[in-house]
Amino acid sequence: MTILVTGATGAVGRHVVEQLTRRGADVRALVRDPAKARFPTGVAVVQGDLLDIDSLRSAFSGVSTLFLLNAVVPDEVTQALIALNLAREAGIQRIVYLSVIHSDRYVNVPHFAGKFAVERMIEQLGLGATILRPAYFMNNDVTIKDVVTGYGVYPMPIGGKGLAMIDTRDIGEIAAIELLRREQSAAPLPLERLNLVGPDTLTGPAVAAIWTEVLERPIAYPGDDTAGFEQNLRRFMPSWMAFDMRLMSERFLTDGMLPEAGDVARLTTLLGRPLRSYRDFAAELTTSA
């Protein structure tokens, strides 16, 4: 019985592979470039691409459970639908799909709407799956650490509604637990959606206050300039992606990313420990500098 992990070298996928390996699972990792794969001993590495039909058929051969993760790319939906169709063709009935929280509400944000389209396919085809819906990855803020420490501002326009930020290590562990639950079930389990959130719902000023405490000097939250955010992103990513991120940040301001009642308690029980907090993340990031 083999679990295939797509997106295996990414921010979440590598933690999924590590957690599955720790639990003794038979893991196969789908990667574009095997030379860049750095996995624990025993992980089988297969080269492939979610748009390469032949490589996917080969990767799916002998697989019992699938972890499907798609990067934010223009053809994200096509990749996911091809993968799911080929998984069904291969007889894979146990799936964990990484979507995003509020995919059904952020309807104008391209990568949210795309993930919700994939969710609908999973549901309408009757595929046995856990759909994981994570909130904002607190680890995204690694990229703005130098701005925080060098300029004394927290620049992400996350607004005042609040985001229930989650650590990618927690996502990876929860995904591994769900994959093994489905893998080890005597029969395929029904569809389930699971919000993945952190222990605290944080606003822009609240995050700046955490950095102030951790760094022991004032860190400001300059406000909600989504247009400026887009322009900054265009320095290192394609314009379509920067605009997608701007649309997402605008929904942060109007909607936030709020957990539902019981989400935190449910995840804490699932993990058997507290969820990692943003303060712990910030302190760890500062200490590792």
C-alpha positions, 0 to 999 in steps of 0.5 A: 500500500503506497501513498503518493505525494504530489508537490513533494518538494514544496513548503507543505509537501516536504512536511507531508513526506517527512511526517508520513515517513516518521509514521512508517508509511510507504511513500512515493514522491512525485517531483519534476527534478529528482536531482533536487529531491531531498527526502528521508531514506526509503522515500521512492522518488518518481519524476513527473509532471501533472500535465504529463499523462504518461508520467502520471499513469506511471506514478499512480501505478500501485498507489492506494492513497493520493495527496494532491497539492497544486501550485498556484499556476495559470493551469492549476485547475487543468492539472488537478482535474487531469490528476483526479481523472487519472487517479480514478482511472487507476482505482485510487479511492483514497485522496487528501486534497489541499484546497484553501479556507473560504474557497467558496467565498473568495469567488473573485480570487483566481486561485481560490475559485480554481480550488473550489472548482476542484472541490466540486469535481471531487464531490460530484464524482463521489471520490473519497477524499478529505479536503483540507482548507488551510488559512494563511500560511504564517511561514509566508512571512519568512519573506518579509522578515528583513522588512520587519527587522530592517524598516520596523514595519509589518508590510503585509496588508492583512487588515482588521478582520483577522486571519487564523494563520497556521504553520505549514508544519502543522498542515503537513502533520495533519495531512499525514494523519488524514492520509494514513486514516484513509489508507488504513481504513477497511473501506474508502471513507466519505467526503470530509472538509477540514478547516486548517487554522492556527490557535489565534486570529490575528489582525495587522496591528496584532501581528505588528505587536507580536513582532514588537514583543519578540524584537523588543523594539517598535514595529508598526503596521502601516495599513492596507495598501493593496495596490502598493502590495501588488506593485511590490510583488511584481518585482519578483513574480509574474503580473498575473500572480501579483494581481491574484495576491492583491485580490486575495489581500482585498478579501482579507480586508473585507472578509478575513480568514476566520475559523468556525466554531470548534476548528481549533479544538478539533485540530488540537485533538487530532494532533494531540498537542497545541497548534503552533502560534504566530508568536512561536513562529516569529521567535523561532525565525528571529532566533535562527537568524 
